Amino acid sequence: MSVYKVNSDLPPSIKIAQINDMVFELNGKFNEASMNLSEIDALYSGTGLSRKYSRKVNLGHNITGSGAWSVWNHWRSETGYSIWSIEVDNFADNNNNKLYLDDIALTYMGEASSLSITNSFNKVYTFNSNIYTDVTTEASTEQGTDFPLIWTTSDYVYIGDTSTFNKIQFVFNTVVSGYDIVVEYWNSSENQWKTLSTTSDYLSDTTEELISDGRLTFSTPDGWGQNTVNSVNNYWLRLKTNDIPVTGSGLGSTAYQITKADTVAGLLKLSNNEILDETWKWCYHETTNGTGSTYLTIRNDGASAYEGDYYIKSTSSDTNLQNYFVYNHTYRLDYQNSSYDENTALSYLYDVTDLSGEISTNDLVMFSGSGLFSGSGIHRATALTEGWFAGAVCKYTAGSGSNAKIQNFGKVAGLKTENKDNIVCGNRLWLSTGAGIVTNAAPDGIGEVVQLLGVAIEGEKSGTVTALLQISLDYSVNS
């Protein structure tokens, strides 16, 4: 079966049975997902590979001590909601990042360009009946007086700023259907208005042709330059329509607000409908490379009896704040780790040529951005053949202790085995640095012996052995 919508016309007993079926199935899927994550955790823990995503990171949910909520910071109050922040390390912007409130996903709005609470454009004009109207003040005001936008196919809305931008937030009062919106920018190299494309410029319109609160987003186009509109020099964007909307009043859609949507305040702007629907949002702002804070919206109004559970304010008591963040709710984050390096996490099939000229085809090789046997972590996996340098991270002392260091085994000269039958494809290998012997088990000779946590790729070839070298190595000392 699958999750589906229950028909409201069905008898109550059937609806309850269907809902129960879906609840049982969802519980099973959640438990299966939890097991999948446990398996992935174990795989990463066992291999030491660089991990792309940090999973199930609790944000400030510390139930020990008083004032455990204090890692949260109130950033800004708005009508019906507030914006709170909490620091996060090693965060990388990725559309796959997820933040959950009690296992319910918030909407990720991406990375904010600044913390400025001033998100108004330098100028916003409407151009109707060949007349420019300056609506900059109204466009930057949360509510107030609405203003008409596009009336006919000869009208425009001009949006300008002193620097380029790529996200515009619209909040409407009245809306009408029938628009076919075109978004243009001034291309200074071609000295003309050019249309933004949904493909090459990644133009996205969540207002659905000016009929619902939402955003225009796009990638900054090449050649976008400043020009003069109504005697003001800015980076200008303009909107027009190819079709006349069904207006009734003759004015078309009217807006309360047109603002920048790349600041924290702009990205997290909530409409009245979003507050009623509890469509909470979050974003990220970086202060230093890989370090910054997540910002998220939380309801800030309601009956006083529900303060600390249903909502909180900047003025809420320590008890209510701790009740909200620690005891009543859990915020959990899944996100890309900025320290992830695919060069130390990806395995490749690679053709290796040894000094005898023989080619080992499709050997498993791991690459490291730090070079051969330098630094810590995963190192280059290479064929152990004559002429190659062999090395690994290992625990090393003169027979006791556990200090870790880089152990360079030196250039492999005359690498040999006690018996070529000992080298079996898929088996773990041992290397004696003293005797220069690779075997399927620990050599008997005196000297340091290190087990390679890799596998034999091939058998012996003309006195050479190909093996996979990985990061963590066990060691023993024969005596």
Secondary structure by P-SEA (a helix, b strand, c coil): cccccccccccaaaaaaaaaaaaaaaaaaaaaaaaaaaaaaaaaaaccccccccccccccccccccccccccccccccccbbbbbbbbcbbbbbccbbbbccccccccccccccccccccccbbbbbcccccccccccccccccbbbbccccccbbbbbbccccccbbbbbbcccccccbbbbbbbbccccbbbbbbcccccccccccccccbbbbbbcccccbbbbbccccccbbbbbbbcccccccccccccccbbbbcccccccccccaaaaaacccccccccccccbbbbbbcccccccccccccccccccccaaaaaaaccccbbbbbbbbbcccccccccccbbbbbccccccccccbbbbbcccccccccccbbbbbcccccccccccccccbbbbbccccccccccccccccccccccbbbbbccccccccccccccccbbbbbcccccccccccbbbbbbbcbbbbbbcc
